[in-house]
Amino acid sequence: MPNGNVALTDTGARYLVPSEDCGVIMWGDEFHERIKNGETGEECILCGRKAGKGSKTLGVVVSGGGGIIIHADDAELEQGDPAFMGWYPVGSSCISAIPRGFRVDNPRADA
Ligand SMILES: [Zn+2]
């Protein structure tokens, strides 16, 4: 079961804590190994592979200074928090590890 523990932030937003147990490690060793020749911001934050920048790229909303993933419907609640970081891409091979409610369309897609 890929779902990790879901809890509530101080703002009432549902969040998921990435962990090895749920197969979700953000900005971990694998990421850093792949981006050591340069980061463009389009890399999957789980594995460091290019995730693309188009409208089909999915991702997650990150808060807690990079420690937690916010539910797609609760991002607005969390936006005022100083530790809110916004949307980051997750590639097609990694997105299956993210519970459906936490997958968010690319808000930066050109068209
Ligand atoms: Zn990935």
Residues whose N, C-alpha, C, O or C-beta is under 5 A from the ligand:
A	BS01	ZN	C44 L46 C47 G48 R49 G91 C94
